[in-house]
């Protein structure tokens, strides 16, 4: 273990839903790989004990991934518990005692953002660990003004270098594979620019609704929930320049530059939708105008991408669950090209599996068939046993590597881009469950040739294995 590695992990919200579904499985996985061997201290207000915390961890693992006997035994030996109110200094004095002199603890705030200031203030005043790191969950504000206020609040107690803002999408191997595929393969560079790319589409489809989270979702909506964070991260990976060095700040510099080159979205470049029946969900206002679907058109005004439209859409209750990128190439100036052909593209599937494919046109099997589209699979990885996103990002935070975490300037630029449409009273069009969103999208926000609708895994057409 390096000298910069955290020597303790504290997670606030130890009895909460996020801990139950995500954190305990990630902790067991870290232990199993030999990446976690420091005290793990849960903090919550519930009148519980460390024995009850261990029992909850065991129950969590039984329901989310399974219990590994040896790894769980080790995790149990590392678990500690502090019970108390986050507004009470005594809670943090007890935590200080439990840390037992740890110099580089990592504090994971799996709690509502409204509690961030209170907890961080107590950490700074009572725990007194100058090399501490604080890991916080999105949302990082709900608009540009609140994001700036949150950053200002955090910086009263912590330097930027000690703040790790989690977007779990950056923990996904497939998201980061886009960057490696672009910059580790020389053949990508000549055509990955405005001279050859006609348009870029990013689709995040979910075949399910709000799943009992109507109260939360009705305060959030699809743009805040997944577009401003998850899908902007994918966009940044697609559009960034190669960093000068492989260190975290060089990489994050290039991602921030992408967002700085994107003008704020105008009202005419967004279509919002709401699936039929949303307003009857528990916790949802009967007259809600919150969007469960949105399609945006963006421009990246950089040397590489000027004039290439980027289309982003995301929504609930769509036909499939997957995240996919489609980069359409410009039509070749040749007599062999048919008007309306759309087979010339590169496709990245981010989830549920990882696929890189190229669409092309070839001669058919007989004269009657003529030309036909095929898809050449360059790489397909279901990734059994792959490191989970939360395991990866927790491990990286404890190691002190900020590469996979959103920096202050990146967060504020992301909010700047969507701020105008969050404030604008744009129409919300109703759409049927199982459709690709409201019909208005096709006429208002659509690439030339129409949207590419991702197929369910195993149902893609024109597949030719390479």
C-alpha positions as CSV (number, residue, x, y, z in Angstrom):
1,X,0.0,0.0,0.0
2,X,1.4,3.4,-1.0
3,X,2.0,6.3,1.4
4,X,-0.8,8.2,-0.3
5,X,-3.4,5.4,0.2
6,X,-6.2,6.1,2.7
7,X,-5.6,4.4,6.0
8,X,-9.3,4.3,6.9
9,X,-12.6,4.5,5.2
10,X,-15.6,6.2,6.8
11,X,-19.0,6.0,5.2
12,X,-21.8,8.2,6.3
13,X,-25.3,6.8,5.6
14,X,-24.2,3.3,6.6
15,X,-27.8,2.1,7.1
16,X,-29.1,3.8,3.9
17,X,-30.3,2.4,0.6
18,X,-27.1,3.2,-1.3
19,X,-24.9,1.4,1.2
20,X,-27.2,-1.6,1.1
21,X,-27.3,-1.9,-2.7
22,X,-23.9,-0.7,-3.8
23,X,-21.4,0.0,-1.0
24,X,-21.3,-3.3,0.8
25,X,-20.9,-5.4,-2.4
26,X,-18.1,-3.0,-3.5
27,X,-16.4,-3.3,-0.1
28,X,-16.5,-7.1,-0.3
29,X,-15.1,-7.1,-3.8
30,X,-12.3,-4.8,-2.8
31,X,-11.4,-7.1,0.1
32,X,-11.5,-10.1,-2.2
33,X,-9.0,-8.6,-4.6
34,X,-6.8,-7.6,-1.8
35,X,-7.4,-3.9,-2.3
36,X,-8.9,-3.1,1.1
37,X,-7.2,-3.8,4.4
38,X,-8.0,-0.8,6.6
39,X,-10.7,0.0,9.1
40,X,-14.1,0.6,7.6
41,X,-16.3,2.7,9.8
42,X,-20.0,3.1,9.2
43,X,-21.8,6.2,10.6
44,X,-25.5,6.6,10.9
45,X,-28.3,7.6,13.3
46,X,-30.4,4.5,14.0
47,X,-29.5,3.3,17.5
48,X,-27.7,0.3,16.0
49,X,-24.5,-1.6,16.8
50,X,-21.6,-2.9,14.9
51,X,-23.1,-6.4,15.1
52,X,-26.2,-5.1,13.4
53,X,-24.2,-3.4,10.7
54,X,-22.4,-6.6,10.0
55,X,-25.7,-8.4,9.8
56,X,-27.0,-5.8,7.4
57,X,-23.9,-6.1,5.3
58,X,-24.4,-9.9,5.1
59,X,-28.1,-9.4,4.1
60,X,-27.0,-6.9,1.4
61,X,-24.5,-9.3,-0.1
62,X,-27.0,-12.2,-0.1
63,X,-29.3,-10.0,-2.3
64,X,-26.7,-8.2,-4.4
65,X,-24.0,-10.5,-5.8
66,X,-23.6,-13.2,-3.1
67,X,-21.6,-13.7,0.0
68,X,-17.9,-14.8,-0.4
69,X,-17.2,-16.5,3.0
70,X,-13.5,-15.6,3.3
71,X,-13.9,-12.1,1.9
72,X,-16.9,-11.4,4.2
73,X,-15.1,-12.7,7.2
74,X,-12.3,-10.3,6.5
75,X,-14.7,-7.4,5.8
76,X,-16.5,-8.1,9.1
77,X,-13.2,-7.8,11.0
78,X,-12.6,-4.4,9.4
79,X,-16.1,-3.0,10.1
80,X,-16.7,-0.5,12.9
81,X,-19.7,1.6,13.7
82,X,-20.5,5.0,15.2
83,X,-24.1,5.8,15.9
84,X,-25.2,9.4,16.2
85,X,-26.7,12.6,14.8
86,X,-24.8,14.4,12.1
87,X,-25.6,17.7,13.8
88,X,-24.0,16.6,17.1
89,X,-20.3,17.2,17.7
90,X,-20.2,14.2,20.0
91,X,-20.8,12.0,17.0
92,X,-17.6,13.2,15.4
93,X,-15.7,13.0,18.6
94,X,-16.6,9.4,18.8
95,X,-15.6,9.0,15.2
96,X,-12.2,10.6,15.9
97,X,-11.7,8.1,18.7
98,X,-12.7,5.2,16.4
99,X,-10.2,6.4,13.7
100,X,-7.5,5.8,16.3
101,X,-4.9,8.2,14.8
102,X,-5.6,7.5,11.1
103,X,-3.8,10.3,9.1
104,X,-5.4,9.9,5.7
105,X,-9.0,8.8,6.2
106,X,-11.4,8.8,3.3
107,X,-14.9,10.1,4.2
108,X,-17.6,8.9,1.8
109,X,-20.8,10.9,2.1
110,X,-23.6,8.6,1.0
111,X,-26.1,11.1,2.3
112,X,-28.4,13.9,0.9
113,X,-26.5,16.9,-0.4
114,X,-28.3,19.2,2.2
115,X,-26.1,17.5,4.9
116,X,-22.8,17.9,3.1
117,X,-21.9,21.2,4.7
118,X,-22.8,20.0,8.2
119,X,-20.8,16.9,8.0
120,X,-17.7,18.4,6.3
121,X,-17.6,21.2,8.8
122,X,-17.6,18.7,11.7
123,X,-15.0,16.6,10.0
124,X,-12.7,19.7,9.7
125,X,-13.3,20.8,13.3
126,X,-13.5,17.5,15.2
127,X,-11.7,14.8,13.3
128,X,-8.7,17.0,12.4
129,X,-7.1,14.9,9.7
130,X,-5.2,17.3,7.4
131,X,-4.7,14.7,4.7
132,X,-8.4,13.5,4.7
133,X,-10.3,13.0,1.5
134,X,-14.1,13.5,1.1
135,X,-16.0,11.5,-1.5
136,X,-19.5,12.9,-2.4
137,X,-22.3,11.6,-4.5
138,X,-24.2,13.4,-7.2
139,X,-26.1,15.6,-7.6
140,X,-23.5,18.3,-7.3
141,X,-26.2,21.0,-7.1
142,X,-29.4,21.2,-9.1
143,X,-28.4,24.1,-11.4
144,X,-25.4,26.3,-12.0
145,X,-26.0,28.6,-9.0
146,X,-26.4,25.8,-6.5
147,X,-23.4,24.0,-8.0
148,X,-21.2,27.0,-7.4
149,X,-22.6,27.4,-3.9
150,X,-21.8,23.8,-3.1
151,X,-18.3,24.2,-4.4
152,X,-17.8,27.3,-2.4
153,X,-19.1,25.5,0.7
154,X,-16.8,22.6,0.3
155,X,-13.8,24.8,-0.4
156,X,-14.3,26.6,3.0
157,X,-13.1,23.4,4.6
158,X,-11.2,21.4,1.9
159,X,-8.9,22.0,-1.0
160,X,-10.1,20.9,-4.4
161,X,-7.5,18.1,-4.4
162,X,-9.2,16.5,-1.4
163,X,-12.7,16.4,-3.0
164,X,-13.7,13.4,-5.0
165,X,-17.1,13.8,-6.8
166,X,-18.5,10.5,-7.8
167,X,-20.2,9.9,-11.1
168,X,-20.4,6.1,-11.1
169,X,-20.6,6.1,-14.9
170,X,-16.9,6.9,-14.9
171,X,-16.3,3.7,-13.0
172,X,-17.6,1.7,-15.9
173,X,-14.9,0.0,-18.0
174,X,-16.8,0.5,-21.2
175,X,-17.0,4.3,-20.7
176,X,-13.2,4.6,-20.3
177,X,-12.6,2.1,-23.1
178,X,-13.8,4.8,-25.5
179,X,-10.8,6.9,-24.6
180,X,-8.3,4.0,-24.9
181,X,-9.7,2.9,-28.2
182,X,-9.4,6.4,-29.6
183,X,-5.9,7.2,-28.5
184,X,-4.2,3.8,-28.4
185,X,-5.0,3.0,-32.1
186,X,-3.4,5.1,-34.8
187,X,-6.1,4.3,-37.4
188,X,-8.7,6.3,-35.4
189,X,-7.2,9.7,-35.6
190,X,-7.4,10.4,-39.4
191,X,-11.2,10.1,-39.5
192,X,-12.3,11.0,-36.0
193,X,-13.0,14.7,-36.8
194,X,-15.4,17.1,-38.6
195,X,-13.9,16.1,-42.0
196,X,-15.3,12.6,-41.9
197,X,-18.0,12.5,-39.1
198,X,-21.4,13.8,-40.1
199,X,-23.1,13.5,-36.7
200,X,-22.8,11.9,-33.3
201,X,-25.6,10.3,-31.3
202,X,-25.6,9.2,-27.7
203,X,-28.6,7.2,-26.5
204,X,-29.3,6.1,-22.9
205,X,-32.4,4.0,-22.9
206,X,-34.1,2.5,-19.9
207,X,-36.9,0.0,-20.4
208,X,-38.3,0.7,-16.9
209,X,-39.9,3.6,-15.1
210,X,-39.2,5.5,-11.9
211,X,-39.6,2.3,-9.8
212,X,-41.0,3.8,-6.6
213,X,-38.7,6.8,-6.7
214,X,-41.4,9.2,-7.9
215,X,-40.8,11.7,-5.2
216,X,-37.1,12.0,-6.0
217,X,-37.5,11.9,-9.7
218,X,-40.2,14.6,-9.7
219,X,-37.6,17.0,-8.2
220,X,-34.9,15.9,-10.7
221,X,-36.0,14.9,-14.2
222,X,-34.0,13.2,-16.9
223,X,-31.7,16.1,-17.7
224,X,-30.5,16.4,-14.2
225,X,-30.6,12.7,-13.5
226,X,-28.4,11.3,-16.4
227,X,-27.7,13.8,-19.2
228,X,-25.9,16.6,-17.4
229,X,-23.6,14.0,-15.7
230,X,-23.4,10.5,-17.2
231,X,-24.0,11.4,-20.9
232,X,-21.8,14.5,-20.8
233,X,-19.0,12.2,-19.5
234,X,-19.4,10.0,-22.5
235,X,-19.6,13.1,-24.8
236,X,-16.3,14.3,-23.3
237,X,-14.6,11.0,-23.9
238,X,-15.7,11.1,-27.5
239,X,-14.7,14.7,-28.2
240,X,-11.6,15.3,-26.1
241,X,-8.1,15.8,-27.5
242,X,-5.3,13.5,-26.5
243,X,-3.9,14.6,-23.2
244,X,-0.2,15.7,-23.1
245,X,0.4,13.3,-20.2
246,X,-1.5,10.4,-18.6
247,X,-1.8,12.1,-15.2
248,X,-5.2,12.9,-13.8
249,X,-5.1,16.6,-14.2
250,X,-4.0,16.4,-17.9
251,X,-6.9,14.1,-18.6
252,X,-9.4,16.2,-16.7
253,X,-8.1,19.3,-18.4
254,X,-9.0,17.9,-21.8
255,X,-12.5,16.9,-20.7
256,X,-13.2,20.3,-19.2
257,X,-12.1,21.9,-22.5
258,X,-14.8,19.9,-24.4
259,X,-17.5,21.4,-22.2
260,X,-16.1,24.9,-22.4
261,X,-16.4,24.6,-26.2
262,X,-20.2,23.8,-26.0
263,X,-22.6,26.8,-26.1
264,X,-25.5,26.7,-23.7
265,X,-28.5,24.7,-25.0
266,X,-31.2,26.9,-26.5
267,X,-34.9,26.2,-26.1
268,X,-35.2,25.2,-29.8
269,X,-32.6,22.5,-29.4
270,X,-34.4,20.4,-26.8
271,X,-37.5,18.2,-26.8
272,X,-38.8,16.9,-23.5
273,X,-41.3,14.1,-23.0
274,X,-43.2,12.3,-20.2
275,X,-44.4,8.7,-20.4
276,X,-48.1,8.2,-20.1
277,X,-49.0,7.3,-16.6
278,X,-46.1,9.1,-14.9
279,X,-48.4,11.6,-13.1
280,X,-50.1,8.7,-11.3
281,X,-46.9,7.4,-9.8
282,X,-46.6,7.7,-6.0
283,X,-44.8,11.0,-5.0
284,X,-45.4,12.7,-8.4
285,X,-47.4,15.9,-8.7
286,X,-50.7,15.4,-10.6
287,X,-49.8,18.3,-12.8
288,X,-46.1,17.5,-13.1
289,X,-44.1,18.9,-16.0
290,X,-41.0,17.0,-15.2
291,X,-39.5,15.3,-18.2
292,X,-38.8,11.5,-18.2
293,X,-37.4,11.8,-21.7
294,X,-35.2,14.5,-23.3
295,X,-33.5,14.9,-26.7
296,X,-30.9,17.6,-27.1
297,X,-28.8,18.9,-30.0
298,X,-25.4,20.3,-29.0
299,X,-22.5,21.9,-30.9
300,X,-18.8,21.5,-29.8
301,X,-17.1,24.6,-31.2
302,X,-13.6,23.2,-31.3
303,X,-11.2,22.8,-34.2
304,X,-11.9,19.1,-34.4
305,X,-15.7,19.2,-34.1
306,X,-17.0,22.6,-35.4
307,X,-20.1,22.0,-37.5
308,X,-20.7,18.4,-36.3
309,X,-24.0,18.2,-34.4
310,X,-24.0,16.0,-31.2
311,X,-27.4,14.5,-30.4
312,X,-28.2,13.2,-26.9
313,X,-31.3,11.5,-25.8
314,X,-32.3,9.6,-22.7
315,X,-35.5,8.3,-21.2
316,X,-37.6,6.0,-19.1
317,X,-39.9,3.3,-20.4
318,X,-38.2,3.0,-23.7
319,X,-38.0,-0.2,-25.7
320,X,-34.7,-1.5,-24.4
321,X,-32.2,-0.9,-21.6
322,X,-28.8,0.1,-23.1
323,X,-26.4,3.0,-23.7
324,X,-25.0,3.4,-27.2
325,X,-23.0,5.8,-29.3
326,X,-23.4,6.0,-33.1
327,X,-21.0,8.2,-35.1
328,X,-22.2,8.5,-38.7
329,X,-19.7,9.1,-41.4
330,X,-20.2,11.5,-44.2
331,X,-21.4,10.0,-47.5
332,X,-18.6,9.1,-49.9
333,X,-18.5,11.0,-53.2
334,X,-19.0,7.9,-55.4
335,X,-21.5,6.4,-57.8
336,X,-21.6,3.3,-55.6
337,X,-23.3,5.2,-52.9
338,X,-27.1,5.1,-52.7
339,X,-29.1,8.1,-51.5
340,X,-30.4,7.3,-48.0
341,X,-27.7,4.8,-47.2
342,X,-27.0,4.9,-43.5
343,X,-24.7,1.9,-43.1
344,X,-21.5,3.9,-42.8
345,X,-20.9,4.4,-39.1
346,X,-19.0,3.4,-36.0
347,X,-20.9,2.1,-33.0
348,X,-19.9,1.9,-29.4
349,X,-22.2,0.1,-27.0
350,X,-21.5,1.1,-23.4
351,X,-23.9,-1.2,-21.7
352,X,-25.2,-3.7,-20.8
353,X,-22.2,-5.3,-22.7
354,X,-19.3,-3.5,-24.3
355,X,-19.2,-3.6,-28.1
356,X,-17.3,-1.7,-30.8
357,X,-18.6,-2.1,-34.3
358,X,-18.3,-0.6,-37.8
359,X,-21.2,-0.4,-40.2
360,X,-20.3,-0.7,-43.9
361,X,-21.8,-1.4,-47.3
362,X,-20.8,-4.4,-49.3
363,X,-21.9,-6.3,-52.5
364,X,-24.8,-8.6,-51.9
365,X,-24.7,-12.4,-52.5
366,X,-26.3,-12.1,-55.9
367,X,-27.2,-9.6,-58.6
368,X,-30.7,-9.2,-57.4
369,X,-29.7,-8.3,-53.9
370,X,-27.3,-5.5,-55.0
371,X,-25.5,-3.8,-52.2
372,X,-26.3,-4.5,-48.6
373,X,-25.3,-3.1,-45.2
374,X,-23.2,-5.2,-42.8
375,X,-21.8,-4.7,-39.4
376,X,-18.2,-5.7,-38.5
377,X,-17.7,-6.4,-34.8
378,X,-14.3,-5.1,-33.9
379,X,-14.6,-6.0,-30.2
380,X,-17.2,-7.5,-27.9
381,X,-16.7,-8.0,-24.2
382,X,-19.5,-9.2,-21.9
383,X,-16.8,-8.9,-19.2
384,X,-17.7,-11.7,-16.7
385,X,-16.1,-10.9,-13.4
386,X,-15.4,-7.3,-14.4
387,X,-14.8,-4.8,-11.6
388,X,-18.0,-3.1,-10.7
389,X,-18.2,0.7,-11.1
390,X,-18.5,1.4,-7.3
391,X,-15.6,-1.0,-6.5
392,X,-13.4,0.8,-9.1
393,X,-14.3,4.4,-8.0
394,X,-14.0,3.6,-4.2
395,X,-10.7,2.0,-4.8
396,X,-9.4,4.9,-6.9
397,X,-10.5,7.5,-4.3
398,X,-8.8,5.6,-1.5
399,X,-5.6,5.4,-3.7
400,X,-5.8,9.1,-4.2
401,X,-6.2,9.0,-7.9
402,X,-8.8,11.7,-9.0
403,X,-8.9,10.7,-12.7
404,X,-12.3,9.2,-12.6
405,X,-13.9,12.0,-10.6
406,X,-15.5,15.3,-11.7
407,X,-13.4,18.4,-11.1
408,X,-15.0,21.7,-10.0
409,X,-14.7,23.5,-13.3
410,X,-16.1,20.5,-15.2
411,X,-19.2,20.4,-12.9
412,X,-19.9,24.1,-13.4
413,X,-19.4,23.9,-17.1
414,X,-21.9,21.0,-17.4
415,X,-24.5,23.0,-15.5
416,X,-23.8,26.1,-17.6
417,X,-24.7,24.1,-20.7
418,X,-28.1,22.9,-19.5
419,X,-29.0,25.8,-17.3
420,X,-31.2,27.7,-19.8
421,X,-33.4,24.8,-20.6
422,X,-33.8,23.9,-16.9
423,X,-35.2,27.3,-16.3
424,X,-37.2,27.5,-19.5
425,X,-40.9,26.5,-19.7
426,X,-40.4,24.2,-22.6
427,X,-43.3,21.9,-23.6
428,X,-43.5,18.3,-22.3
429,X,-44.9,15.9,-24.8
430,X,-46.6,12.7,-23.7
431,X,-45.3,9.4,-25.1
432,X,-46.4,5.7,-24.8
433,X,-44.5,3.3,-22.7
434,X,-42.3,1.1,-24.9
435,X,-41.9,3.7,-27.6
436,X,-38.8,5.8,-28.5
437,X,-40.2,8.9,-26.9
438,X,-42.7,11.6,-28.2
439,X,-43.3,11.8,-31.9
440,X,-42.2,15.4,-31.9
441,X,-38.6,14.4,-31.6
442,X,-38.4,13.2,-35.2
443,X,-39.4,16.6,-36.6
444,X,-37.4,18.8,-34.1
445,X,-34.3,17.1,-32.8
446,X,-33.1,14.3,-35.1
447,X,-29.9,13.6,-37.1
448,X,-30.0,13.5,-40.9
449,X,-31.4,10.1,-41.7
450,X,-33.2,9.8,-38.3
451,X,-32.3,8.4,-35.0
452,X,-30.5,5.1,-34.7
453,X,-32.6,3.0,-32.3
454,X,-30.4,0.5,-30.4
455,X,-31.6,-3.1,-30.5
456,X,-31.7,-5.5,-27.6
457,X,-28.6,-7.5,-27.2
458,X,-28.5,-10.4,-29.7
459,X,-31.1,-8.8,-32.0
460,X,-28.9,-6.5,-34.1
461,X,-29.2,-6.8,-37.9
462,X,-26.5,-7.1,-40.5
463,X,-23.9,-8.5,-38.2
464,X,-20.7,-9.9,-39.7
465,X,-18.3,-11.2,-37.1
466,X,-14.7,-10.0,-37.7
